[in-house]
């Protein structure tokens, strides 16, 4: 079974994001770039062609938690669903908006049309 270690183009809502994964045995770590802050640090498992990852990120006025599930397809690509939980805060750090989304995603090896976000 080929390792999923490396850079991937993670496509969600027509946006290509940089996904970097490192697999050791069945344990997986990585990062996912996204437009609203530092990359999301991911941890999880890859076994029997099934990928399970979770991670968190935060900024001055938000937090996000994602749970990623997916499978490796016969062509080597990955596909699945991201469950994202967003909390948005006002200046007093009171939650003003909560959003939960289930978003389909795909990923292919290499970086193709990836959106780069200035830090």
Secondary structure, 3 states (H helix, E strand, C coil): CCCCCEEEEEEECCEEEEEEEEEECCEEEEEECCCCCCCEEEEEEEECCEEEEEEEEEECCEEEEEEEEEEECCCCCEEEEEEEEEEEECCCCCEEEEEEEEEEEEEEECCCCECCCCC
